Amino acid sequence: MKQSIGTRIDRLELGDGRVRQVFIIEYEDPVTGELKIETTDSNGNCIVVTGEEARALQIQLDSDPYTFKICD
């Protein structure tokens, strides 16, 4: 059973100056480290990214110099 450990990092990515997107990264499973990332698509709809796609997105955000990291 997955359980939240309360770790949450909000990241505000400033794309080309017109796009502002918030990525909320939550580590849900303390044993496997499985990631769940909540964000929005280009239409502003809420989406959830998990699995390998979430891990790849986290790596991309960590290496992006235009991403601001904000911790709760």
PDB file of N, CA, C and O in Angstrom:
ATOM      1  N   MET A   1       0.839  -1.184   0.000  1.00  0.00           N
ATOM      2  CA  MET A   1       0.000   0.000   0.000  1.00  0.00           C
ATOM      3  C   MET A   1       0.879   1.241   0.000  1.00  0.00           C
ATOM      4  O   MET A   1       1.821   1.344   0.786  1.00  0.00           O
ATOM      5  N   LYS A   2       0.573   2.168  -0.872  1.00  0.00           N
ATOM      6  CA  LYS A   2       1.331   3.410  -0.932  1.00  0.00           C
ATOM      7  C   LYS A   2       0.924   4.316   0.212  1.00  0.00           C
ATOM      8  O   LYS A   2      -0.238   4.344   0.619  1.00  0.00           O
ATOM      9  N   GLN A   3       1.891   5.055   0.724  1.00  0.00           N
ATOM     10  CA  GLN A   3       1.547   6.034   1.737  1.00  0.00           C
ATOM     11  C   GLN A   3       2.425   7.252   1.556  1.00  0.00           C
ATOM     12  O   GLN A   3       3.610   7.159   1.236  1.00  0.00           O
ATOM     13  N   SER A   4       1.815   8.378   1.769  1.00  0.00           N
ATOM     14  CA  SER A   4       2.541   9.628   1.599  1.00  0.00           C
ATOM     15  C   SER A   4       3.452   9.853   2.789  1.00  0.00           C
ATOM     16  O   SER A   4       3.070   9.599   3.932  1.00  0.00           O
ATOM     17  N   ILE A   5       4.663  10.333   2.516  1.00  0.00           N
ATOM     18  CA  ILE A   5       5.566  10.668   3.617  1.00  0.00           C
ATOM     19  C   ILE A   5       5.636  12.177   3.791  1.00  0.00           C
ATOM     20  O   ILE A   5       6.452  12.682   4.563  1.00  0.00           O
ATOM     21  N   GLY A   6       4.791  12.886   3.082  1.00  0.00           N
ATOM     22  CA  GLY A   6       4.677  14.328   3.263  1.00  0.00           C
ATOM     23  C   GLY A   6       5.767  15.155   2.615  1.00  0.00           C
ATOM     24  O   GLY A   6       5.821  16.363   2.843  1.00  0.00           O
ATOM     25  N   THR A   7       6.633  14.561   1.822  1.00  0.00           N
ATOM     26  CA  THR A   7       7.664  15.336   1.137  1.00  0.00           C
ATOM     27  C   THR A   7       7.058  15.940  -0.116  1.00  0.00           C
ATOM     28  O   THR A   7       6.493  15.236  -0.953  1.00  0.00           O
ATOM     29  N   ARG A   8       7.183  17.231  -0.231  1.00  0.00           N
ATOM     30  CA  ARG A   8       6.567  17.918  -1.353  1.00  0.00           C
ATOM     31  C   ARG A   8       7.464  19.054  -1.808  1.00  0.00           C
ATOM     32  O   ARG A   8       7.937  19.840  -0.987  1.00  0.00           O
ATOM     33  N   ILE A   9       7.698  19.148  -3.085  1.00  0.00           N
ATOM     34  CA  ILE A   9       8.496  20.241  -3.637  1.00  0.00           C
ATOM     35  C   ILE A   9       7.696  20.867  -4.766  1.00  0.00           C
ATOM     36  O   ILE A   9       7.292  20.180  -5.704  1.00  0.00           O
ATOM     37  N   ASP A  10       7.471  22.149  -4.676  1.00  0.00           N
ATOM     38  CA  ASP A  10       6.782  22.864  -5.750  1.00  0.00           C
ATOM     39  C   ASP A  10       7.828  23.531  -6.619  1.00  0.00           C
ATOM     40  O   ASP A  10       8.750  24.165  -6.106  1.00  0.00           O
ATOM     41  N   ARG A  11       7.698  23.399  -7.895  1.00  0.00           N
ATOM     42  CA  ARG A  11       8.652  24.013  -8.815  1.00  0.00           C
ATOM     43  C   ARG A  11       7.889  24.865  -9.805  1.00  0.00           C
ATOM     44  O   ARG A  11       6.941  24.409 -10.445  1.00  0.00           O
ATOM     45  N   LEU A  12       8.305  26.075  -9.918  1.00  0.00           N
ATOM     46  CA  LEU A  12       7.682  26.987 -10.875  1.00  0.00           C
ATOM     47  C   LEU A  12       8.617  27.119 -12.057  1.00  0.00           C
ATOM     48  O   LEU A  12       9.710  27.669 -11.926  1.00  0.00           O
ATOM     49  N   GLU A  13       8.204  26.624 -13.198  1.00  0.00           N
ATOM     50  CA  GLU A  13       9.049  26.695 -14.390  1.00  0.00           C
ATOM     51  C   GLU A  13       8.612  27.875 -15.232  1.00  0.00           C
ATOM     52  O   GLU A  13       7.458  27.954 -15.655  1.00  0.00           O
ATOM     53  N   LEU A  14       9.527  28.787 -15.475  1.00  0.00           N
ATOM     54  CA  LEU A  14       9.250  29.940 -16.314  1.00  0.00           C
ATOM     55  C   LEU A  14       9.761  29.630 -17.712  1.00  0.00           C
ATOM     56  O   LEU A  14      10.949  29.779 -17.995  1.00  0.00           O
ATOM     57  N   GLY A  15       8.870  29.205 -18.570  1.00  0.00           N
ATOM     58  CA  GLY A  15       9.265  28.796 -19.914  1.00  0.00           C
ATOM     59  C   GLY A  15       9.763  29.958 -20.740  1.00  0.00           C
ATOM     60  O   GLY A  15      10.863  30.457 -20.503  1.00  0.00           O
ATOM     61  N   ASP A  16       8.987  30.393 -21.694  1.00  0.00           N
ATOM     62  CA  ASP A  16       9.395  31.479 -22.584  1.00  0.00           C
ATOM     63  C   ASP A  16       8.898  32.837 -22.094  1.00  0.00           C
ATOM     64  O   ASP A  16       8.877  33.794 -22.867  1.00  0.00           O
ATOM     65  N   GLY A  17       8.505  32.939 -20.852  1.00  0.00           N
ATOM     66  CA  GLY A  17       8.000  34.189 -20.313  1.00  0.00           C
ATOM     67  C   GLY A  17       6.484  34.270 -20.332  1.00  0.00           C
ATOM     68  O   GLY A  17       5.893  35.041 -19.576  1.00  0.00           O
ATOM     69  N   ARG A  18       5.852  33.480 -21.191  1.00  0.00           N
ATOM     70  CA  ARG A  18       4.390  33.467 -21.257  1.00  0.00           C
ATOM     71  C   ARG A  18       3.805  32.298 -20.481  1.00  0.00           C
ATOM     72  O   ARG A  18       2.659  32.358 -20.036  1.00  0.00           O
ATOM     73  N   VAL A  19       4.568  31.257 -20.320  1.00  0.00           N
ATOM     74  CA  VAL A  19       4.059  30.041 -19.689  1.00  0.00           C
ATOM     75  C   VAL A  19       4.600  29.927 -18.278  1.00  0.00           C
ATOM     76  O   VAL A  19       5.808  30.022 -18.060  1.00  0.00           O
ATOM     77  N   ARG A  20       3.724  29.728 -17.336  1.00  0.00           N
ATOM     78  CA  ARG A  20       4.134  29.463 -15.958  1.00  0.00           C
ATOM     79  C   ARG A  20       3.446  28.191 -15.538  1.00  0.00           C
ATOM     80  O   ARG A  20       2.222  28.080 -15.608  1.00  0.00           O
ATOM     81  N   GLN A  21       4.220  27.251 -15.110  1.00  0.00           N
ATOM     82  CA  GLN A  21       3.676  25.939 -14.805  1.00  0.00           C
ATOM     83  C   GLN A  21       4.206  25.486 -13.458  1.00  0.00           C
ATOM     84  O   GLN A  21       5.395  25.623 -13.172  1.00  0.00           O
ATOM     85  N   VAL A  22       3.333  24.954 -12.642  1.00  0.00           N
ATOM     86  CA  VAL A  22       3.731  24.468 -11.329  1.00  0.00           C
ATOM     87  C   VAL A  22       3.758  22.948 -11.358  1.00  0.00           C
ATOM     88  O   VAL A  22       2.800  22.299 -11.779  1.00  0.00           O
ATOM     89  N   PHE A  23       4.871  22.396 -10.902  1.00  0.00           N
ATOM     90  CA  PHE A  23       5.029  20.956 -10.782  1.00  0.00           C
ATOM     91  C   PHE A  23       5.061  20.629  -9.294  1.00  0.00           C
ATOM     92  O   PHE A  23       5.931  21.126  -8.579  1.00  0.00           O
ATOM     93  N   ILE A  24       4.151  19.821  -8.821  1.00  0.00           N
ATOM     94  CA  ILE A  24       4.150  19.406  -7.423  1.00  0.00           C
ATOM     95  C   ILE A  24       4.641  17.966  -7.392  1.00  0.00           C
ATOM     96  O   ILE A  24       3.981  17.059  -7.900  1.00  0.00           O
ATOM     97  N   ILE A  25       5.802  17.771  -6.793  1.00  0.00           N
ATOM     98  CA  ILE A  25       6.427  16.455  -6.770  1.00  0.00           C
ATOM     99  C   ILE A  25       6.212  15.829  -5.404  1.00  0.00           C
ATOM    100  O   ILE A  25       6.614  16.390  -4.384  1.00  0.00           O
ATOM    101  N   GLU A  26       5.575  14.666  -5.387  1.00  0.00           N
ATOM    102  CA  GLU A  26       5.295  13.977  -4.145  1.00  0.00           C
ATOM    103  C   GLU A  26       5.896  12.574  -4.198  1.00  0.00           C
ATOM    104  O   GLU A  26       5.678  11.834  -5.157  1.00  0.00           O
ATOM    105  N   TYR A  27       6.642  12.220  -3.176  1.00  0.00           N
ATOM    106  CA  TYR A  27       7.154  10.863  -3.059  1.00  0.00           C
ATOM    107  C   TYR A  27       6.120  10.078  -2.277  1.00  0.00           C
ATOM    108  O   TYR A  27       5.944  10.310  -1.081  1.00  0.00           O
ATOM    109  N   GLU A  28       5.435   9.158  -2.927  1.00  0.00           N
ATOM    110  CA  GLU A  28       4.329   8.462  -2.290  1.00  0.00           C
ATOM    111  C   GLU A  28       4.722   7.160  -1.617  1.00  0.00           C
ATOM    112  O   GLU A  28       4.128   6.784  -0.607  1.00  0.00           O
ATOM    113  N   ASP A  29       5.694   6.480  -2.152  1.00  0.00           N
ATOM    114  CA  ASP A  29       6.039   5.173  -1.610  1.00  0.00           C
ATOM    115  C   ASP A  29       7.435   5.214  -1.009  1.00  0.00           C
ATOM    116  O   ASP A  29       8.419   5.286  -1.745  1.00  0.00           O
ATOM    117  N   PRO A  30       7.540   5.170   0.322  1.00  0.00           N
ATOM    118  CA  PRO A  30       8.849   5.264   0.964  1.00  0.00           C
ATOM    119  C   PRO A  30       9.758   4.073   0.685  1.00  0.00           C
ATOM    120  O   PRO A  30      10.972   4.176   0.856  1.00  0.00           O
ATOM    121  N   VAL A  31       9.198   2.952   0.263  1.00  0.00           N
ATOM    122  CA  VAL A  31      10.012   1.768  -0.010  1.00  0.00           C
ATOM    123  C   VAL A  31      10.599   1.818  -1.419  1.00  0.00           C
ATOM    124  O   VAL A  31      11.798   1.603  -1.598  1.00  0.00           O
ATOM    125  N   THR A  32       9.768   2.099  -2.412  1.00  0.00           N
ATOM    126  CA  THR A  32      10.232   2.078  -3.804  1.00  0.00           C
ATOM    127  C   THR A  32      10.674   3.440  -4.314  1.00  0.00           C
ATOM    128  O   THR A  32      11.396   3.525  -5.308  1.00  0.00           O
ATOM    129  N   GLY A  33      10.248   4.510  -3.643  1.00  0.00           N
ATOM    130  CA  GLY A  33      10.582   5.853  -4.106  1.00  0.00           C
ATOM    131  C   GLY A  33       9.798   6.273  -5.335  1.00  0.00           C
ATOM    132  O   GLY A  33      10.191   7.205  -6.037  1.00  0.00           O
ATOM    133  N   GLU A  34       8.686   5.588  -5.601  1.00  0.00           N
ATOM    134  CA  GLU A  34       7.853   5.913  -6.756  1.00  0.00           C
ATOM    135  C   GLU A  34       7.397   7.365  -6.695  1.00  0.00           C
ATOM    136  O   GLU A  34       6.955   7.843  -5.650  1.00  0.00           O
ATOM    137  N   LEU A  35       7.507   8.052  -7.805  1.00  0.00           N
ATOM    138  CA  LEU A  35       7.142   9.464  -7.889  1.00  0.00           C
ATOM    139  C   LEU A  35       5.749   9.661  -8.453  1.00  0.00           C
ATOM    140  O   LEU A  35       5.278   8.896  -9.294  1.00  0.00           O
ATOM    141  N   LYS A  36       5.108  10.702  -7.968  1.00  0.00           N
ATOM    142  CA  LYS A  36       3.848  11.174  -8.544  1.00  0.00           C
ATOM    143  C   LYS A  36       4.007  12.679  -8.703  1.00  0.00           C
ATOM    144  O   LYS A  36       4.266  13.382  -7.726  1.00  0.00           O
ATOM    145  N   ILE A  37       3.856  13.176  -9.914  1.00  0.00           N
ATOM    146  CA  ILE A  37       3.992  14.602 -10.183  1.00  0.00           C
ATOM    147  C   ILE A  37       2.660  15.132 -10.691  1.00  0.00           C
ATOM    148  O   ILE A  37       2.104  14.618 -11.662  1.00  0.00           O
ATOM    149  N   GLU A  38       2.158  16.159 -10.028  1.00  0.00           N
ATOM    150  CA  GLU A  38       0.933  16.818 -10.472  1.00  0.00           C
ATOM    151  C   GLU A  38       1.331  18.101 -11.190  1.00  0.00           C
ATOM    152  O   GLU A  38       2.157  18.869 -10.696  1.00  0.00           O
ATOM    153  N   THR A  39       0.740  18.327 -12.354  1.00  0.00           N
ATOM    154  CA  THR A  39       1.039  19.520 -13.139  1.00  0.00           C
ATOM    155  C   THR A  39      -0.163  19.854 -14.011  1.00  0.00           C
ATOM    156  O   THR A  39      -1.252  19.329 -13.780  1.00  0.00           O
ATOM    157  N   THR A  40       0.008  20.702 -14.988  1.00  0.00           N
ATOM    158  CA  THR A  40      -1.063  21.040 -15.916  1.00  0.00           C
ATOM    159  C   THR A  40      -0.580  20.855 -17.347  1.00  0.00           C
ATOM    160  O   THR A  40       0.608  20.975 -17.644  1.00  0.00           O
ATOM    161  N   ASP A  41      -1.532  20.558 -18.227  1.00  0.00           N
ATOM    162  CA  ASP A  41      -1.177  20.457 -19.641  1.00  0.00           C
ATOM    163  C   ASP A  41      -1.269  21.843 -20.284  1.00  0.00           C
ATOM    164  O   ASP A  41      -1.501  22.833 -19.590  1.00  0.00           O
ATOM    165  N   SER A  42      -1.090  21.915 -21.591  1.00  0.00           N
ATOM    166  CA  SER A  42      -1.068  23.212 -22.275  1.00  0.00           C
ATOM    167  C   SER A  42      -2.415  23.936 -22.232  1.00  0.00           C
ATOM    168  O   SER A  42      -2.475  25.144 -22.460  1.00  0.00           O
ATOM    169  N   ASN A  43      -3.488  23.209 -21.942  1.00  0.00           N
ATOM    170  CA  ASN A  43      -4.815  23.817 -21.835  1.00  0.00           C
ATOM    171  C   ASN A  43      -5.182  24.185 -20.405  1.00  0.00           C
ATOM    172  O   ASN A  43      -6.279  24.683 -20.156  1.00  0.00           O
ATOM    173  N   GLY A  44      -4.276  23.944 -19.462  1.00  0.00           N
ATOM    174  CA  GLY A  44      -4.538  24.267 -18.071  1.00  0.00           C
ATOM    175  C   GLY A  44      -5.250  23.176 -17.295  1.00  0.00           C
ATOM    176  O   GLY A  44      -5.634  23.385 -16.144  1.00  0.00           O
ATOM    177  N   ASN A  45      -5.432  22.010 -17.912  1.00  0.00           N
ATOM    178  CA  ASN A  45      -6.076  20.890 -17.231  1.00  0.00           C
ATOM    179  C   ASN A  45      -5.086  20.178 -16.325  1.00  0.00           C
ATOM    180  O   ASN A  45      -3.919  20.013 -16.680  1.00  0.00           O
ATOM    181  N   CYS A  46      -5.547  19.759 -15.162  1.00  0.00           N
ATOM    182  CA  CYS A  46      -4.685  19.054 -14.214  1.00  0.00           C
ATOM    183  C   CYS A  46      -4.364  17.660 -14.742  1.00  0.00           C
ATOM    184  O   CYS A  46      -5.251  16.937 -15.194  1.00  0.00           O
ATOM    185  N   ILE A  47      -3.081  17.290 -14.680  1.00  0.00           N
ATOM    186  CA  ILE A  47      -2.667  15.942 -15.065  1.00  0.00           C
ATOM    187  C   ILE A  47      -1.719  15.392 -14.007  1.00  0.00           C
ATOM    188  O   ILE A  47      -1.079  16.148 -13.276  1.00  0.00           O
ATOM    189  N   VAL A  48      -1.639  14.071 -13.937  1.00  0.00           N
ATOM    190  CA  VAL A  48      -0.749  13.394 -13.001  1.00  0.00           C
ATOM    191  C   VAL A  48       0.218  12.546 -13.812  1.00  0.00           C
ATOM    192  O   VAL A  48      -0.190  11.793 -14.695  1.00  0.00           O
ATOM    193  N   VAL A  49       1.504  12.674 -13.503  1.00  0.00           N
ATOM    194  CA  VAL A  49       2.551  11.921 -14.189  1.00  0.00           C
ATOM    195  C   VAL A  49       3.164  10.960 -13.178  1.00  0.00           C
ATOM    196  O   VAL A  49       3.496  11.362 -12.063  1.00  0.00           O
ATOM    197  N   THR A  50       3.318   9.689 -13.559  1.00  0.00           N
ATOM    198  CA  THR A  50       3.898   8.690 -12.659  1.00  0.00           C
ATOM    199  C   THR A  50       4.916   7.837 -13.407  1.00  0.00           C
ATOM    200  O   THR A  50       5.096   7.981 -14.617  1.00  0.00           O
ATOM    201  N   GLY A  51       5.569   6.958 -12.681  1.00  0.00           N
ATOM    202  CA  GLY A  51       6.479   5.982 -13.272  1.00  0.00           C
ATOM    203  C   GLY A  51       7.731   6.593 -13.873  1.00  0.00           C
ATOM    204  O   GLY A  51       8.266   7.584 -13.376  1.00  0.00           O
ATOM    205  N   GLU A  52       8.188   5.970 -14.968  1.00  0.00           N
ATOM    206  CA  GLU A  52       9.415   6.412 -15.635  1.00  0.00           C
ATOM    207  C   GLU A  52       9.280   7.825 -16.201  1.00  0.00           C
ATOM    208  O   GLU A  52      10.244   8.590 -16.222  1.00  0.00           O
ATOM    209  N   GLU A  53       8.084   8.156 -16.654  1.00  0.00           N
ATOM    210  CA  GLU A  53       7.845   9.500 -17.192  1.00  0.00           C
ATOM    211  C   GLU A  53       8.043  10.557 -16.100  1.00  0.00           C
ATOM    212  O   GLU A  53       8.589  11.630 -16.357  1.00  0.00           O
ATOM    213  N   ALA A  54       7.596  10.245 -14.886  1.00  0.00           N
ATOM    214  CA  ALA A  54       7.778  11.168 -13.760  1.00  0.00           C
ATOM    215  C   ALA A  54       9.251  11.306 -13.404  1.00  0.00           C
ATOM    216  O   ALA A  54       9.719  12.409 -13.121  1.00  0.00           O
ATOM    217  N   ARG A  55       9.981  10.204 -13.415  1.00  0.00           N
ATOM    218  CA  ARG A  55      11.411  10.242 -13.099  1.00  0.00           C
ATOM    219  C   ARG A  55      12.160  11.077 -14.140  1.00  0.00           C
ATOM    220  O   ARG A  55      13.029  11.873 -13.784  1.00  0.00           O
ATOM    221  N   ALA A  56      11.829  10.901 -15.422  1.00  0.00           N
ATOM    222  CA  ALA A  56      12.476  11.678 -16.487  1.00  0.00           C
ATOM    223  C   ALA A  56      12.154  13.168 -16.354  1.00  0.00           C
ATOM    224  O   ALA A  56      13.019  14.015 -16.580  1.00  0.00           O
ATOM    225  N   LEU A  57      10.913  13.485 -15.988  1.00  0.00           N
ATOM    226  CA  LEU A  57      10.527  14.881 -15.794  1.00  0.00           C
ATOM    227  C   LEU A  57      11.278  15.492 -14.621  1.00  0.00           C
ATOM    228  O   LEU A  57      11.702  16.646 -14.691  1.00  0.00           O
ATOM    229  N   GLN A  58      11.445  14.738 -13.548  1.00  0.00           N
ATOM    230  CA  GLN A  58      12.190  15.235 -12.387  1.00  0.00           C
ATOM    231  C   GLN A  58      13.641  15.539 -12.770  1.00  0.00           C
ATOM    232  O   GLN A  58      14.182  16.568 -12.364  1.00  0.00           O
ATOM    233  N   ILE A  59      14.265  14.671 -13.533  1.00  0.00           N
ATOM    234  CA  ILE A  59      15.649  14.881 -13.974  1.00  0.00           C
ATOM    235  C   ILE A  59      15.738  16.131 -14.854  1.00  0.00           C
ATOM    236  O   ILE A  59      16.670  16.925 -14.724  1.00  0.00           O
ATOM    237  N   GLN A  60      14.767  16.295 -15.743  1.00  0.00           N
ATOM    238  CA  GLN A  60      14.741  17.480 -16.611  1.00  0.00           C
ATOM    239  C   GLN A  60      14.607  18.753 -15.785  1.00  0.00           C
ATOM    240  O   GLN A  60      15.304  19.733 -16.048  1.00  0.00           O
ATOM    241  N   LEU A  61      13.726  18.754 -14.793  1.00  0.00           N
ATOM    242  CA  LEU A  61      13.533  19.936 -13.951  1.00  0.00           C
ATOM    243  C   LEU A  61      14.772  20.234 -13.119  1.00  0.00           C
ATOM    244  O   LEU A  61      15.138  21.395 -12.939  1.00  0.00           O
ATOM    245  N   ASP A  62      15.422  19.183 -12.610  1.00  0.00           N
ATOM    246  CA  ASP A  62      16.623  19.375 -11.792  1.00  0.00           C
ATOM    247  C   ASP A  62      17.756  20.018 -12.583  1.00  0.00           C
ATOM    248  O   ASP A  62      18.569  20.751 -12.018  1.00  0.00           O
ATOM    249  N   SER A  63      17.815  19.750 -13.887  1.00  0.00           N
ATOM    250  CA  SER A  63      18.919  20.274 -14.694  1.00  0.00           C
ATOM    251  C   SER A  63      18.572  21.576 -15.421  1.00  0.00           C
ATOM    252  O   SER A  63      19.432  22.161 -16.079  1.00  0.00           O
ATOM    253  N   ASP A  64      17.331  22.032 -15.311  1.00  0.00           N
ATOM    254  CA  ASP A  64      16.903  23.245 -16.007  1.00  0.00           C
ATOM    255  C   ASP A  64      17.260  24.484 -15.190  1.00  0.00           C
ATOM    256  O   ASP A  64      16.753  24.644 -14.080  1.00  0.00           O
ATOM    257  N   PRO A  65      18.128  25.374 -15.714  1.00  0.00           N
ATOM    258  CA  PRO A  65      18.538  26.559 -14.947  1.00  0.00           C
ATOM    259  C   PRO A  65      17.421  27.586 -14.776  1.00  0.00           C
ATOM    260  O   PRO A  65      17.550  28.503 -13.965  1.00  0.00           O
ATOM    261  N   TYR A  66      16.334  27.450 -15.522  1.00  0.00           N
ATOM    262  CA  TYR A  66      15.223  28.402 -15.424  1.00  0.00           C
ATOM    263  C   TYR A  66      14.097  27.907 -14.519  1.00  0.00           C
ATOM    264  O   TYR A  66      13.024  28.509 -14.483  1.00  0.00           O
ATOM    265  N   THR A  67      14.331  26.825 -13.793  1.00  0.00           N
ATOM    266  CA  THR A  67      13.341  26.281 -12.871  1.00  0.00           C
ATOM    267  C   THR A  67      13.644  26.750 -11.464  1.00  0.00           C
ATOM    268  O   THR A  67      14.763  26.592 -10.976  1.00  0.00           O
ATOM    269  N   PHE A  68      12.660  27.321 -10.821  1.00  0.00           N
ATOM    270  CA  PHE A  68      12.800  27.753  -9.434  1.00  0.00           C
ATOM    271  C   PHE A  68      12.244  26.669  -8.532  1.00  0.00           C
ATOM    272  O   PHE A  68      11.146  26.164  -8.767  1.00  0.00           O
ATOM    273  N   LYS A  69      12.991  26.309  -7.507  1.00  0.00           N
ATOM    274  CA  LYS A  69      12.566  25.268  -6.584  1.00  0.00           C
ATOM    275  C   LYS A  69      12.084  25.907  -5.290  1.00  0.00           C
ATOM    276  O   LYS A  69      12.788  26.710  -4.677  1.00  0.00           O
ATOM    277  N   ILE A  70      10.886  25.542  -4.889  1.00  0.00           N
ATOM    278  CA  ILE A  70      10.295  26.084  -3.672  1.00  0.00           C
ATOM    279  C   ILE A  70       9.886  24.911  -2.797  1.00  0.00           C
ATOM    280  O   ILE A  70       9.118  24.056  -3.239  1.00  0.00           O
ATOM    281  N   CYS A  71      10.374  24.852  -1.580  1.00  0.00           N
ATOM    282  CA  CYS A  71      10.027  23.759  -0.668  1.00  0.00           C
ATOM    283  C   CYS A  71       8.950  24.212   0.303  1.00  0.00           C
ATOM    284  O   CYS A  71       8.979  25.338   0.799  1.00  0.00           O
ATOM    285  N   ASP A  72       8.000  23.324   0.570  1.00  0.00           N
ATOM    286  CA  ASP A  72       6.974  23.574   1.590  1.00  0.00           C
ATOM    287  C   ASP A  72       7.593  23.557   2.962  1.00  0.00           C
ATOM    288  O   ASP A  72       6.894  23.748   3.957  1.00  0.00           O
TER     289      ASP A  72
END
